[in-house]
Amino acid sequence: MSFEFDFESKIKNLVPELTNSLTSRLDEALKNPKYTEMESMFGETNTKIVMMSNITLGMSAEMTLQILKDYHRELSSYLENQK
């Protein structure tokens, strides 16, 4: 029996959680006083795009770490069961 890890299903399972998280994080970021400063310099739409991009980059890193943790846990369990 070989070890298999279903990356695709892990990503699909995280997408709804990430979508909700993005929305709440953006709402929270827009309450920050720095938003007003950025908005006056770049305009509302450009500021939201920049903020969403920054939040999305951070979330991508979080998702990657979560998938790697799952992979490590499942691989460790598989290797332990091979003994």
TORZA-775356 format. One line per field, with one value per residue: z negated, y, x of N, C-alpha, C in turn; residue in three letters; residue number from 1. Coordinates in nm, 4 decimals. Each point is the difference from the previous one (the first is absolute). Example, Ala and Ser with C-alpha at 12.3 -4.5 7.8 and 13.67 -1.06 7.14 Angstrom:
REM residues 2
nup = -0.7800:0.0720
nnorth = -0.5690:0.1050
neast = 1.3190:-0.0350
caup = 0.0000:-0.0060
canorth = 0.1190:0.1190
caeast = -0.0890:0.0820
cup = 0.0000:-0.0730
cnorth = 0.1200:0.1090
ceast = 0.0900:-0.0770
res = ALA:SER
n = 1:2
END
This chain:
REM residues 83
nup = 0.0000:0.0917:-0.0335:-0.0190:0.0501:-0.0277:0.0650:0.1085:-0.0680:-0.0449:0.1215:0.0600:-0.1000:0.0332:0.1253:-0.0454:-0.0770:0.1053:0.0708:-0.0997:-0.0130:0.1316:0.0043:-0.1042:0.0554:0.1164:-0.0511:-0.0670:0.1099:0.0548:-0.1192:0.0490:-0.0875:0.0192:-0.0025:-0.0895:-0.0568:0.0131:-0.0459:-0.0846:-0.0081:-0.0142:-0.0780:-0.0135:0.1304:0.0294:-0.1016:0.0369:0.1230:-0.0433:-0.0763:0.0992:0.0792:-0.0911:-0.0222:0.1315:0.0109:-0.1049:0.0549:0.1130:-0.0704:-0.0611:0.1194:0.0534:-0.1074:0.0098:0.1308:-0.0199:-0.0950:0.0809:0.0987:-0.0826:-0.0507:0.1218:0.0455:-0.1083:0.0087:0.1282:-0.0230:-0.0967:0.0832:0.0674:-0.1231
nnorth = -0.1186:0.0909:0.0996:0.0445:0.1190:0.0258:0.0630:-0.0494:-0.1084:0.0016:0.0366:-0.0915:-0.0737:0.0579:-0.0138:-0.0680:-0.0648:-0.0101:-0.0327:-0.0706:-0.0555:-0.0080:-0.0335:-0.0815:-0.0480:0.0014:-0.0471:-0.0837:-0.0288:0.0020:-0.0568:-0.0439:0.0900:-0.0959:-0.0646:0.0904:-0.0206:-0.1320:0.0045:0.0908:-0.0913:-0.1167:0.0451:-0.0062:-0.0056:0.0834:0.0699:-0.0255:0.0268:0.1027:0.0378:-0.0250:0.0620:0.0931:0.0098:-0.0028:0.0793:0.0678:0.0003:0.0297:0.0801:0.0482:0.0043:0.0491:0.0775:0.0266:0.0110:0.0698:0.0635:0.0067:0.0387:0.0797:0.0404:0.0058:0.0607:0.0734:0.0154:0.0230:0.0766:0.0533:-0.0019:0.0423:0.0448
neast = 0.0846:-0.0273:0.0779:-0.1226:0.0200:-0.1244:0.0997:-0.0571:-0.0328:0.1249:0.0380:-0.0772:0.0439:0.1133:-0.0453:-0.1066:0.0849:0.0789:-0.1071:-0.0513:0.1179:0.0082:-0.1276:0.0133:0.1098:-0.0620:-0.1129:0.0770:0.0665:-0.1200:-0.0076:0.1136:0.0464:0.0896:-0.1166:-0.0387:0.1188:-0.0070:-0.1249:0.0470:0.0970:-0.0630:-0.0971:-0.1319:-0.0236:0.0968:-0.0461:-0.1259:0.0415:0.0715:-0.1013:-0.0861:0.0868:0.0210:-0.1297:-0.0237:0.1056:-0.0404:-0.1208:0.0622:0.0767:-0.1083:-0.0602:0.1104:0.0141:-0.1300:0.0135:0.1111:-0.0673:-0.1075:0.0800:0.0645:-0.1160:-0.0541:0.1098:0.0071:-0.1307:0.0117:0.1070:-0.0694:-0.1020:0.1064:0.0193
caup = 0.0000:0.0092:-0.0623:0.0918:-0.0661:0.0953:-0.0089:0.0615:-0.0927:-0.1110:0.0463:0.0162:-0.1329:-0.0611:0.0756:-0.0658:-0.1206:0.0425:0.0527:-0.1166:-0.0703:0.0800:-0.0174:-0.1348:-0.0142:0.0753:-0.0780:-0.1167:0.0484:0.0435:-0.1202:-0.0460:0.0412:0.1134:0.1211:0.0389:0.0571:0.1309:0.0892:0.0470:0.0958:0.1153:0.0378:-0.0696:0.0710:-0.0009:-0.1376:-0.0270:0.0780:-0.0681:-0.1275:0.0297:0.0470:-0.1172:-0.0826:0.0739:-0.0079:-0.1337:-0.0104:0.0800:-0.0839:-0.1055:0.0607:0.0309:-0.1266:-0.0475:0.0839:-0.0348:-0.1315:0.0241:0.0711:-0.0960:-0.0953:0.0673:0.0355:-0.1250:-0.0396:0.0948:-0.0286:-0.1297:0.0225:0.0800:-0.0885
canorth = 0.1186:0.1216:0.1193:0.0961:0.1192:0.0655:0.1456:0.0665:0.0064:0.0880:0.1376:0.0229:0.0107:0.1266:0.1163:0.0747:0.0626:0.1135:0.1044:0.0666:0.0678:0.1168:0.1014:0.0579:0.0715:0.1251:0.0882:0.0456:0.0883:0.1265:0.0787:0.0515:0.1394:0.0080:-0.0098:0.1364:0.0608:-0.0611:0.0361:0.1381:0.0015:-0.0894:-0.0168:-0.1125:-0.1274:-0.0434:-0.0368:-0.1310:-0.0994:-0.0206:-0.0680:-0.1377:-0.0709:-0.0291:-0.0996:-0.1256:-0.0561:-0.0570:-0.1182:-0.1065:-0.0560:-0.0766:-0.1207:-0.0875:-0.0577:-0.0960:-0.1205:-0.0676:-0.0632:-0.1182:-0.0963:-0.0540:-0.0839:-0.1224:-0.0783:-0.0551:-0.1089:-0.1087:-0.0602:-0.0668:-0.1239:-0.0914:-0.0681
caeast = -0.0846:0.0803:-0.0571:-0.0602:-0.0527:-0.0889:0.0158:-0.1150:-0.1136:0.0383:-0.0173:-0.1435:-0.0596:0.0405:-0.0480:-0.1085:0.0547:0.0817:-0.0884:-0.0587:0.1077:0.0385:-0.1041:0.0062:0.1271:-0.0088:-0.0875:0.0772:0.1072:-0.0586:-0.0268:0.1285:0.0226:0.0927:-0.0806:-0.0362:0.1206:0.0235:-0.1092:0.0193:0.1116:-0.0180:-0.1404:-0.0649:0.0122:0.1399:0.0346:-0.0608:0.0743:0.1279:-0.0251:-0.0396:0.1195:0.0833:-0.0686:0.0009:0.1362:0.0145:-0.0853:0.0625:0.1063:-0.0663:-0.0552:0.1126:0.0463:-0.1000:0.0093:0.1254:-0.0199:-0.0836:0.0839:0.0966:-0.0726:-0.0437:0.1176:0.0539:-0.0895:0.0239:0.1302:-0.0116:-0.0753:0.0820:0.0963
cup = 0.0000:-0.0644:0.1075:-0.0809:0.1040:-0.0172:0.0508:-0.0963:-0.1202:0.0380:0.0133:-0.1351:-0.0668:0.0672:-0.0693:-0.1251:0.0361:0.0528:-0.1149:-0.0735:0.0750:-0.0213:-0.1374:-0.0216:0.0747:-0.0745:-0.1186:0.0427:0.0389:-0.1182:-0.0537:0.0488:0.1174:0.1329:0.0520:0.0649:0.1405:0.1002:0.0551:0.1031:0.1284:0.0516:-0.0616:0.0681:-0.0037:-0.1397:-0.0339:0.0742:-0.0690:-0.1297:0.0229:0.0457:-0.1181:-0.0878:0.0674:-0.0027:-0.1361:-0.0165:0.0810:-0.0795:-0.1121:0.0538:0.0309:-0.1260:-0.0532:0.0793:-0.0318:-0.1361:0.0141:0.0671:-0.0968:-0.0973:0.0638:0.0399:-0.1241:-0.0473:0.0900:-0.0317:-0.1327:0.0157:0.0825:-0.0854:-0.0448
cnorth = 0.1241:0.1179:0.0933:0.1144:0.0788:0.1516:0.0723:0.0109:0.0884:0.1454:0.0325:0.0179:0.1331:0.1227:0.0729:0.0744:0.1240:0.1148:0.0782:0.0821:0.1266:0.1140:0.0659:0.0772:0.1328:0.1001:0.0593:0.0988:0.1369:0.0912:0.0670:0.1441:0.0155:-0.0083:0.1389:0.0706:-0.0537:0.0445:0.1413:0.0086:-0.0770:-0.0092:-0.1280:-0.1339:-0.0526:-0.0451:-0.1372:-0.1103:-0.0315:-0.0783:-0.1459:-0.0826:-0.0387:-0.1080:-0.1369:-0.0662:-0.0662:-0.1279:-0.1167:-0.0679:-0.0851:-0.1318:-0.0999:-0.0672:-0.1039:-0.1305:-0.0764:-0.0691:-0.1268:-0.1101:-0.0673:-0.0956:-0.1333:-0.0884:-0.0647:-0.1178:-0.1222:-0.0725:-0.0757:-0.1338:-0.1026:-0.0788:-0.1337
ceast = 0.0886:-0.0741:-0.0551:-0.0585:-0.0791:0.0050:-0.1245:-0.1175:0.0316:-0.0226:-0.1483:-0.0683:0.0329:-0.0612:-0.1160:0.0485:0.0815:-0.0847:-0.0628:0.1051:0.0424:-0.0999:0.0102:0.1299:-0.0016:-0.0884:0.0745:0.1089:-0.0549:-0.0355:0.1265:0.0193:0.0966:-0.0749:-0.0345:0.1181:0.0268:-0.1049:0.0174:0.1125:-0.0333:-0.1424:-0.0553:0.0234:0.1426:0.0427:-0.0563:0.0746:0.1329:-0.0200:-0.0391:0.1201:0.0892:-0.0616:0.0056:0.1375:0.0231:-0.0809:0.0561:0.1110:-0.0600:-0.0546:0.1113:0.0525:-0.0973:0.0081:0.1270:-0.0093:-0.0834:0.0806:0.0973:-0.0686:-0.0407:0.1174:0.0604:-0.0839:0.0192:0.1307:-0.0025:-0.0726:0.0766:0.0989:-0.0524
res = MET:SER:PHE:GLU:PHE:ASP:PHE:GLU:SER:LYS:ILE:LYS:ASN:LEU:VAL:PRO:GLU:LEU:THR:ASN:SER:LEU:THR:SER:ARG:LEU:ASP:GLU:ALA:LEU:LYS:ASN:PRO:LYS:TYR:THR:GLU:MET:GLU:SER:MET:PHE:GLY:GLU:THR:ASN:THR:LYS:ILE:VAL:MET:MET:SER:ASN:ILE:THR:LEU:GLY:MET:SER:ALA:GLU:MET:THR:LEU:GLN:ILE:LEU:LYS:ASP:TYR:HIS:ARG:GLU:LEU:SER:SER:TYR:LEU:GLU:ASN:GLN:LYS
n = 1:2:3:4:5:6:7:8:9:10:11:12:13:14:15:16:17:18:19:20:21:22:23:24:25:26:27:28:29:30:31:32:33:34:35:36:37:38:39:40:41:42:43:44:45:46:47:48:49:50:51:52:53:54:55:56:57:58:59:60:61:62:63:64:65:66:67:68:69:70:71:72:73:74:75:76:77:78:79:80:81:82:83
END
